[in-house]
Amino acid sequence: MLDAKSDIPLPQNEPICSYKPGSPERAALQAALKDMAGQEMEIPLVIGGREVRTGRLAQVRCPHDHRRVLATFHQAGPEEVDQAAKAAAQAWKEWSALPARARLNVFLRAAELLSTKYRARMVAATMVNQSKTVYQAEIDVIGELVDFYRFNPYFADQLARLQPLSGGAELNRFELRPLEGFIFAVSPFNFTTLGGNLPSAPVMMGNVSLWKPASSVVFSNYPLLDLWREAGLPAGVINFLPGPGDQVGPAVLSQPDLAGIHFTGSTATFKWLWAEVGRRLETYRTFPRLVGETGGKDFVVVHPSADLAAAAAGLIRGAFELQGQKCSAASRAYVPRSLWPKLKKRLVEETATIKMGDVADLTNFMGAVIDKASFDKIVGYLRLAAESPSCRIIAGGQADDSVGYFVRPTVIETTDPMHRLMEEEIFGPVLTVYVYRDRDFDQVLRLCDQTSPYALTGAVFAQDRAALELALRELRFAAGNFYVNDKPTGAVIGRQPFGGSRWSGTNDKAGSILNLIRWVSPRTVKENLMPPTDYRYPFMAQD
């Protein structure tokens, strides 16, 4: 229980290494990449600390060289889910009873191990498995995950200090109990840090987890189990269950001890989980907590007063880093007619210089998209753009999957602000631009707010203060993370807590105290120091 003050100091964000030529981190990374070359891992399930091999095998392939098999992994099914639920229930008894500092110290140690001993290994694994450049991998698995493991204990400590008033002859307190049951953690392919945080944030609060990572990134996620084990996490607290969603999901949702879901992924999948939980509600011991971060159709609105160079850089980085496979990636932009000729020229010229290829070549800005299904989906949108009379591809538009799943950074100009390319999540390096008349800025803000069902991230570029204030007001509910004169990506733990609403999720703000509070069940305790000895009240006395 979180009932003791532990005085965890305010953390500092983990410094990001430069990996410049001649640096020790660059040498360590290149050695780790070399060690991984030519190796193929066999990855088991991990249930109650035991390795489990089911014989139902699947492969993880390198996105930028899909002939390269990184790992073969065993897949979970209903029987293994049942075993994991039992193992988690057993582990819950001791883990939930530990003092808060004992639980939190596991992850404070994990932060130190990850930022030192595990750094090169985890960055390299993320690069080859998710086709991330070294910078994108570093800010993911080091910058974010190390910060999660330092800031979440600090937030947990602060949460424990939020106590009710006491006075007179009574003492009152909150006890922040874990939920009764297990948390189902479902993590996506695009961020290793989410594999590290989704199961562990509830665990810090005394819960236990069944963790299903995305099948395409089991290779980069599996080393987290070694990290947690060395940091001191007991067996069974986090159980590792890779496998097909249609096998693992229904089996988990049928367990009476399901106490919560911590999810990042598609909106469609989260809707399905929510509906299934409602349908099965009578089978659960408690109302499950549902916390989800889902899709986005993230926007950039450019005002006529915007700095042209800043807007161009924000659009290119925001749209094309990690091949546009961030839920926060810039996917639609609204640009004034007066700036468009110069901005268009700059976008076309700059995107033509972008190098893409094997991320082991540190001069590349982009790698490949994650797999064949993603590649085909993105190509479908490129075909739609080419066939639509209201759209014109002005940069990129090419795709090649002969070696890896490569899609050139693409900019599309449309005359239809309600085109599918302006409304639907693509999850690839595709930016669609609508050009508006300068005098229609206020109308464009309302259009931006009403175009997409999502509300995750957004940005406005302007130097006119009145225009900025108007955008902040009109787009108040259009994005859970809003950026002024900056790209709509790159939230930092402790600085920009992340999450959106509408069909982008429950907006429980990962990287803040707001997320952690979802994983506790408070108990109010009142102690009366001078209990009454007579049931009669003074007003009952005779005159």
C-alpha positions in Angstrom: 0.0 0.0 0.0 1.1 3.6 -0.7 0.9 4.6 2.9 4.4 5.8 3.7 6.4 8.9 2.7 9.5 7.7 0.8 11.0 11.1 -0.2 11.7 10.2 -3.9 13.3 13.4 -5.3 12.1 15.1 -8.4 13.8 13.3 -11.3 15.6 14.9 -14.2 14.9 13.8 -17.8 17.5 11.3 -19.1 20.1 13.0 -21.3 20.0 11.8 -24.9 23.3 10.6 -26.4 24.5 12.1 -29.6 26.1 9.0 -31.2 28.5 11.3 -33.0 31.5 9.7 -34.7 34.1 8.8 -32.2 31.8 8.7 -29.2 31.7 5.8 -26.8 28.0 5.3 -27.3 28.4 5.0 -31.0 31.1 2.3 -30.6 28.9 0.4 -28.1 25.9 0.6 -30.5 27.9 -0.6 -33.5 29.2 -3.5 -31.5 25.7 -4.4 -30.4 24.4 -4.3 -34.0 27.3 -6.5 -35.1 26.4 -9.0 -32.3 22.8 -9.2 -33.5 23.7 -9.7 -37.2 23.1 -13.2 -38.3 21.5 -14.3 -35.1 18.0 -15.7 -34.8 16.5 -15.9 -31.3 13.9 -18.4 -30.1 11.6 -16.6 -27.7 9.3 -18.4 -25.2 6.4 -17.2 -23.2 7.2 -16.4 -19.6 4.5 -17.4 -17.1 5.2 -17.2 -13.4 8.8 -16.8 -14.1 8.9 -20.0 -16.2 9.7 -20.2 -19.9 6.9 -21.9 -21.8 7.2 -23.3 -25.3 3.9 -24.0 -27.0 5.3 -25.1 -30.4 2.9 -22.7 -32.1 5.5 -20.6 -33.8 5.7 -17.2 -35.6 8.5 -15.1 -36.9 9.7 -11.5 -36.4 11.4 -10.0 -39.5 13.5 -6.9 -40.0 11.4 -4.3 -41.8 14.2 -2.9 -43.9 15.4 -6.3 -44.9 12.4 -8.7 -44.7 14.5 -11.7 -45.7 16.2 -11.4 -42.3 14.5 -13.3 -39.5 15.2 -11.8 -36.1 13.4 -14.3 -34.0 11.0 -17.2 -33.9 8.6 -17.0 -31.0 6.1 -19.2 -29.3 2.5 -18.0 -29.2 0.1 -18.1 -26.4 -3.5 -19.4 -26.5 -6.3 -19.9 -24.1 -4.5 -22.6 -22.0 -1.5 -20.3 -21.5 -3.7 -17.4 -20.6 -5.4 -19.4 -17.9 -1.9 -20.4 -16.5 -0.8 -16.8 -16.5 -3.9 -15.6 -14.7 -3.3 -18.2 -12.0 0.4 -17.3 -11.8 -0.5 -13.6 -11.5 -3.1 -14.3 -8.8 -0.4 -16.1 -6.8 2.2 -13.3 -7.3 -0.4 -10.7 -6.3 -0.6 -11.9 -2.7 3.0 -11.0 -1.9 3.5 -8.1 -4.4 0.4 -6.2 -3.4 1.5 -6.4 0.3 5.0 -5.1 -0.2 5.8 -1.6 1.0 5.6 1.0 -1.7 9.3 1.8 -1.6 10.1 -1.9 -2.2 8.1 -1.9 -5.4 9.2 1.5 -6.6 12.8 0.7 -6.0 12.7 -2.1 -8.5 11.9 0.3 -11.2 14.4 3.0 -10.0 17.0 0.3 -10.3 15.7 -0.7 -13.7 16.2 2.9 -14.9 19.8 2.8 -13.9 20.4 -0.5 -15.6 18.6 0.6 -18.8 20.6 3.8 -19.0 23.9 2.0 -18.6 24.3 -1.8 -19.0 21.2 -2.3 -21.2 21.4 0.9 -23.3 23.3 -0.3 -26.4 21.4 -3.6 -26.5 18.0 -2.1 -26.2 18.7 0.7 -28.7 20.1 -1.7 -31.2 17.2 -4.2 -30.9 14.7 -1.3 -31.4 16.6 -0.1 -34.5 16.6 -3.5 -36.2 13.1 -4.5 -35.2 11.2 -1.3 -35.7 13.5 0.2 -38.4 14.2 3.2 -36.3 17.1 5.6 -36.7 19.5 5.7 -33.8 18.0 9.0 -32.6 14.4 7.7 -32.8 15.5 4.5 -30.9 17.4 6.5 -28.3 14.5 8.8 -27.5 12.1 5.8 -27.4 13.7 3.1 -25.3 16.1 5.3 -23.3 14.7 8.8 -23.2 11.1 7.7 -22.6 11.4 4.4 -20.8 14.1 5.5 -18.4 12.0 8.6 -17.6 8.9 6.4 -17.0 10.9 4.4 -14.5 12.1 7.5 -12.7 9.0 9.8 -12.9 6.3 7.2 -12.2 7.8 6.3 -8.8 8.0 10.1 -8.1 4.4 10.5 -9.1 3.4 7.5 -7.0 5.1 9.0 -4.0 3.4 12.4 -4.6 0.0 10.6 -4.9 0.5 9.0 -1.5 0.9 12.4 0.0 -2.6 13.5 -1.1 -4.2 12.8 2.3 -7.6 14.0 3.7 -7.9 16.4 6.5 -7.8 15.3 10.1 -8.8 17.4 13.1 -10.2 17.3 16.6 -10.4 13.8 17.9 -10.2 12.1 14.5 -7.4 10.9 12.3 -8.1 10.3 8.6 -6.0 8.8 5.9 -6.1 7.3 2.4 -4.7 3.9 1.7 -4.1 3.4 -2.0 -4.8 -0.2 -2.5 -4.0 -2.1 -5.8 -7.0 -3.4 -7.8 -8.2 -6.9 -7.1 -7.1 -9.0 -10.0 -4.7 -8.5 -12.9 -4.2 -5.8 -15.5 -4.2 -6.8 -19.2 -1.4 -4.8 -20.9 -1.6 -4.6 -24.7 1.3 -2.7 -26.3 1.8 -1.7 -30.0 4.7 -2.1 -32.4 5.9 1.4 -32.8 7.4 2.2 -29.3 9.5 -0.2 -27.2 8.9 2.1 -24.3 5.2 1.2 -24.4 6.0 -2.4 -24.0 8.0 -1.3 -21.0 5.5 1.0 -19.5 2.0 -0.4 -20.1 2.5 -3.5 -17.9 4.8 -1.8 -15.4 2.9 1.4 -14.5 0.1 -0.6 -12.8 2.7 -2.9 -11.3 4.3 0.0 -9.4 1.0 0.6 -7.7 0.9 -3.0 -6.4 -0.9 -4.7 -9.3 0.1 -7.7 -11.5 0.0 -7.8 -15.3 -0.6 -10.1 -18.2 1.3 -8.5 -21.1 0.6 -9.1 -24.8 3.1 -7.2 -27.0 2.6 -6.7 -30.7 3.7 -9.8 -32.6 5.9 -7.8 -34.9 8.2 -6.5 -32.2 8.6 -9.5 -29.8 12.3 -9.3 -30.6 12.8 -5.8 -29.2 10.4 -6.3 -26.3 11.6 -9.6 -24.9 14.9 -8.1 -23.4 12.7 -6.1 -21.0 12.1 -9.3 -19.1 15.8 -9.6 -18.4 15.9 -6.0 -17.3 13.0 -6.4 -14.9 14.4 -9.7 -13.5 17.8 -8.2 -12.8 16.2 -5.1 -11.2 14.5 -7.5 -8.7 10.9 -8.0 -10.1 9.5 -11.2 -8.6 8.3 -14.0 -10.9 4.7 -13.8 -12.0 4.2 -10.1 -11.4 4.5 -9.5 -15.2 3.7 -12.4 -17.5 4.7 -12.4 -21.1 2.1 -13.6 -23.6 2.8 -12.9 -27.2 0.3 -14.4 -29.6 -2.5 -13.7 -32.0 -5.1 -11.2 -30.7 -8.0 -13.4 -31.6 -6.6 -16.1 -29.4 -5.2 -14.2 -26.5 -7.8 -11.4 -26.2 -11.0 -13.4 -25.7 -9.2 -15.8 -23.4 -8.1 -12.9 -21.2 -11.5 -11.2 -21.2 -13.1 -14.4 -20.0 -11.1 -14.4 -16.8 -13.1 -13.3 -13.7 -10.0 -11.6 -12.2 -9.6 -9.1 -15.0 -9.3 -5.8 -13.1 -8.2 -3.4 -15.8 -6.9 -2.9 -19.4 -3.9 -0.7 -20.2 -3.9 -0.4 -24.0 -2.2 1.4 -26.8 -3.2 0.4 -30.4 -5.9 0.9 -32.9 -9.2 2.5 -32.2 -11.1 -0.4 -33.6 -9.4 -2.9 -31.3 -10.0 -0.7 -28.2 -13.7 -0.4 -29.2 -13.9 -4.1 -29.4 -12.3 -4.6 -26.0 -14.6 -2.1 -24.4 -17.7 -3.7 -25.9 -16.5 -7.2 -24.9 -15.9 -6.1 -21.3 -19.4 -4.6 -21.2 -20.9 -7.8 -22.6 -19.1 -10.0 -20.0 -19.5 -7.6 -17.1 -21.4 -10.0 -14.9 -18.5 -12.5 -15.0 -16.0 -10.1 -13.3 -15.3 -9.6 -9.6 -15.1 -5.8 -10.1 -15.7 -3.1 -12.7 -12.5 -3.3 -14.9 -10.6 0.0 -15.4 -10.2 0.7 -19.1 -7.3 3.0 -20.1 -6.5 3.4 -23.8 -4.5 5.5 -26.2 -5.6 4.8 -29.7 -5.5 6.5 -33.1 -5.0 10.0 -34.4 -5.3 12.2 -37.4 -3.0 14.9 -36.2 -3.0 18.3 -37.7 -0.8 21.3 -38.2 -2.5 24.7 -38.8 -0.2 27.3 -40.4 -1.2 31.0 -40.0 -0.1 33.7 -42.5 2.2 35.2 -39.9 4.0 31.9 -39.4 7.8 31.5 -39.7 8.2 29.7 -43.0 11.4 27.8 -42.1 10.0 26.7 -38.7 6.7 25.5 -40.3 8.6 23.5 -42.9 10.9 21.8 -40.4 7.9 21.0 -38.1 5.9 19.5 -41.0 8.8 17.3 -42.2 9.9 16.1 -38.8 6.4 15.7 -37.6 5.2 13.8 -40.6 8.2 11.7 -41.6 10.2 10.7 -38.5 9.7 7.0 -37.8 8.1 6.8 -41.2 5.0 8.5 -39.9 4.3 5.6 -37.6 3.7 7.7 -34.5 0.1 8.1 -33.3 1.1 11.8 -33.0 2.5 12.1 -36.5 1.5 15.2 -38.5 -0.9 13.8 -41.2 -2.9 16.8 -42.3 -2.0 20.4 -42.7 -3.8 23.7 -43.3 -1.7 26.3 -45.1 -2.6 29.8 -46.1 -2.5 30.7 -49.8 0.0 33.5 -49.3 2.6 31.1 -47.8 1.9 28.0 -49.9 4.1 28.7 -53.0 7.3 29.1 -50.9 6.3 26.4 -48.3 5.5 24.0 -51.1 8.8 24.6 -52.8 10.6 24.0 -49.5 8.7 20.8 -48.7 9.4 19.4 -52.2 13.1 20.2 -52.1 13.6 19.1 -48.6 11.8 15.8 -48.9 13.8 15.0 -52.0 17.0 15.1 -49.8 15.7 12.6 -47.2 17.9 9.5 -47.1 16.2 6.2 -46.2 17.5 2.7 -45.9 19.1 0.4 -43.4 19.1 2.2 -40.1 22.5 0.8 -39.3 23.7 3.4 -41.7 23.5 6.3 -39.3 23.3 8.9 -42.1 19.7 7.8 -42.9 16.8 9.9 -41.8 14.1 7.2 -42.4 13.8 3.4 -42.3 11.1 1.1 -43.5 7.5 0.7 -42.3 6.9 -2.2 -40.0 5.5 -5.0 -42.2 3.7 -6.0 -45.3 0.2 -5.2 -44.0 1.2 -1.6 -43.2 3.0 -1.3 -46.5 0.0 -2.4 -48.5 -2.3 -0.1 -46.5 -0.1 2.9 -47.2 0.2 2.0 -50.9 -3.6 1.9 -51.0 -3.7 5.5 -49.8 -1.1 6.5 -52.4 -3.2 4.9 -55.1 -6.2 6.8 -53.8 -4.4 10.1 -54.0 -3.2 9.3 -57.6 -6.8 8.5 -58.7 -8.6 11.3 -56.9 -9.3 14.4 -59.1 -9.1 16.6 -56.0 -5.6 15.4 -55.0 -2.2 15.9 -56.5 1.0 14.2 -55.3 3.7 16.9 -55.2 6.5 15.0 -53.5 7.2 11.3 -53.0 4.5 8.8 -53.8 6.9 5.9 -54.5 7.0 2.6 -52.6 9.2 -0.5 -52.9 9.0 -3.7 -50.9 11.6 -5.8 -52.9 14.1 -5.7 -50.0 12.3 -3.8 -47.2 9.0 -2.1 -46.8 10.1 1.3 -48.0 7.7 4.2 -48.7 9.1 7.6 -49.8 8.0 10.6 -47.7 5.0 11.9 -49.6 3.2 15.3 -49.7 -0.2 15.5 -51.3 -2.1 18.7 -52.0 -5.9 18.5 -52.0 -8.7 20.9 -52.8 -11.2 18.9 -50.7 -10.8 19.5 -47.0 -13.1 16.5 -46.2 -11.2 14.0 -48.4 -10.5 10.6 -46.9 -6.8 11.6 -46.8 -7.7 14.4 -44.4 -9.9 12.3 -42.2 -8.6 8.8 -41.9 -5.5 7.6 -40.0 -2.9 6.3 -42.4 0.1 5.5 -40.1 2.7 6.1 -42.7 4.9 8.9 -44.2 2.0 10.7 -45.9 1.1 14.4 -45.4 -2.0 15.9 -47.0 -2.2 19.7 -47.3 -5.3 21.8 -47.8 -4.6 25.4 -48.9 -7.0 28.0 -47.6 -7.6 31.7 -48.2 -5.8 33.9 -45.7 -8.9 35.6 -44.6 -10.6 32.3 -43.7 -8.2 31.4 -40.8 -11.0 31.3 -38.2 -13.2 29.1 -40.5 -10.3 26.8 -41.0 -9.9 26.3 -37.3 -13.5 25.2 -37.0 -13.0 23.0 -40.1 -10.0 21.4 -38.5 -11.9 20.7 -35.3 -14.8 19.0 -37.1 -13.0 17.1 -39.8 -11.6 14.1 -38.0 -13.1 11.9 -35.2 -9.8 11.9 -33.4 -8.4 14.3 -30.9 -4.8 13.3 -30.1 -2.2 15.9 -31.1 -2.2 19.1 -33.1 0.0 22.2 -33.7 -0.3 25.8 -34.8 2.4 27.9 -36.3 2.0 31.7 -36.0 3.8 34.8 -34.8 0.6 36.8 -34.4 -0.4 36.5 -30.7 -4.0 37.1 -31.4 -4.1 34.3 -33.9 -2.4 31.9 -31.4 -5.0 32.7 -28.8 -7.8 32.2 -31.3 -6.4 28.8 -32.3 -6.0 27.8 -28.6 -9.6 28.6 -28.0 -11.2 27.2 -31.2 -9.1 24.0 -31.0 -9.5 23.4 -27.3 -11.1 20.0 -27.7 -9.4 19.0 -31.0 -6.1 17.7 -29.3 -5.1 16.3 -26.0 -1.5 17.5 -26.7 -1.3 20.9 -28.4 1.9 22.5 -29.7 2.6 26.1 -30.4 5.3 26.7 -33.0 6.4 23.1 -32.8 5.8 19.8 -34.4 2.9 17.7 -32.9 5.2 14.9 -31.9 7.9 14.3 -29.2 6.1 14.4 -25.9 8.5 14.2 -23.0 7.7 12.4 -19.7 7.1 14.9 -16.9 6.9 17.8 -19.3 4.1 17.0 -21.8 1.9 14.2 -20.3 0.5 12.3 -23.3 -3.0 11.3 -24.4 -6.1 12.4 -26.4 -9.8 12.1 -26.2 -12.7 11.6 -28.7 -11.8 8.4 -30.6 -8.1 8.9 -29.6 -8.6 7.3 -26.2 -9.4 7.9 -22.6 -6.9 10.7 -22.2 -5.4 9.4 -18.9 -2.1 11.0 -19.7 0.8 8.6 -19.6 3.8 10.1 -17.8 1.7 11.8 -15.1 0.0 11.2 -11.8 -3.3 11.0 -13.7 -2.4 7.7 -15.2 -1.2 6.1 -11.9 -4.4 7.1 -10.1 -6.4 4.7 -12.4 -4.5 1.7 -11.0 -5.4 2.1 -7.3 -8.5 1.6 -5.3 -8.4 4.1 -2.4 -9.6 3.1 1.1 -10.6 5.9 3.5 -9.7 5.1 7.1 -11.1 7.1 10.0 -9.8 6.6 13.5 -11.8 8.1 16.3 -9.6 9.0 19.3 -12.5 9.8 21.6 -15.5 7.7 20.6 -18.9 8.7 22.1 -20.2 6.5 24.9 -23.8 7.6 24.7 -26.0 7.5 21.7 -28.0 10.6 22.7 -27.2 14.0 21.1 -27.2 17.3 23.1 -30.2 18.7 21.2 -32.3 15.8 22.6 -32.1 17.2 26.2 -35.3 18.5 27.9 -35.7 22.3 28.1 
